[in-house]
Amino acid sequence: MLYVETLIFAIILVLLPMQKLILYIDPGSGSFLFQIIIGGILSTWFFFKTFWTRMKLFFIGKKANKLPDDNLDSDAS
């Protein structure tokens, strides 16, 4: 029962109208947000580039060049 009361209280606090908020972003936060945006853009670009290349190779009928596997067991004595 305490869980339900706590959940209801949290929902009421979130849904209450908030007064005017004054936001401040310091240089460290701005730099962090910039890195997140650039990282998201680059990872999305890399994903679609890789996906497009694999789709082209699939329809052309060629196999992608695979990197040699690391055989860690062969190095063990």
Steps between C-alpha positions, in 0.01 A plus 500: 500500500791732572626447144167613353487808723856592408423455130189717521693767690778498237247531217330794671835675547589452135163614370477812718544816300854623535597860534739672265830316492829673445738260330876534481734288293863532599779445246560143617135406447494672162808310393347173619177566307706585191687169529174309535353665190814445289533140624136429417535643151820307428372170638178533299701577187729199560201270562327595175827492304571147623142390443498640146832333417379163629176532303692582180734206552205269569321592178818501292586156635844578638616413846639765730866476592523365852775584742703206626362361822702533815568150619574551864499129572791433262727731699439315825766253611 
